Amino acid sequence: MADFVREVMTPGVVAVSPDASLVEAAQLMRAQDIGDVLVADHELIGVLTDRDIALRAVADGADPLTVSAQAVCTPHPVVIGPDDAVSTAIGLMRAHAVRRLPVVEDGRPVGMVSLGDLAVAQDPGSALADISRAAPERRPGTPRPPL
């Protein structure tokens, strides 16, 4: 069982600049097959999810080509350090009702830890861990991965 966040986090970050359009952010999410990106310049500004784009911009009729990532992201997200205990990450997710925590070291984002990452590390036999390990479903119109 993992003790520290660095043992379970996904290292590296997928980030957009604060002035990136929502279209740019959504295209990056699609290309990386992820549901969120960090909004950062040299330091973390916020987290932008696909749900943020849908509910905070598109549902209001905003033009996703002209709205910036910073305008729609969740600012000042709850973060955790790579040397913090996994139990601390679980407690933060519980207390703040979030599924993902940016991992920040010296003010800079270095990774992301998700509820699924924690499930795989803490309870590998759980249904959530099984779901988290499963390969993503292929979307219609996307090429099949090579064998």
VENJOWO-V23869 format. One record per helix or strand of 3 or more residues. SS is the DSSP state (A for helix, B for strand). FROM is the first residue (numbers start at 1). LEN is the number of residues. If there is no record, write none. Layout:
# VENJOWO-V23869
SS | FROM | LEN
SS | FROM | LEN
This chain:
# VENJOWO-V23869
A | 5 | 3
A | 22 | 11
B | 36 | 5
B | 44 | 6
A | 50 | 7
A | 58 | 3
A | 69 | 4
A | 86 | 11
B | 100 | 6
B | 108 | 7
A | 115 | 8
A | 127 | 7
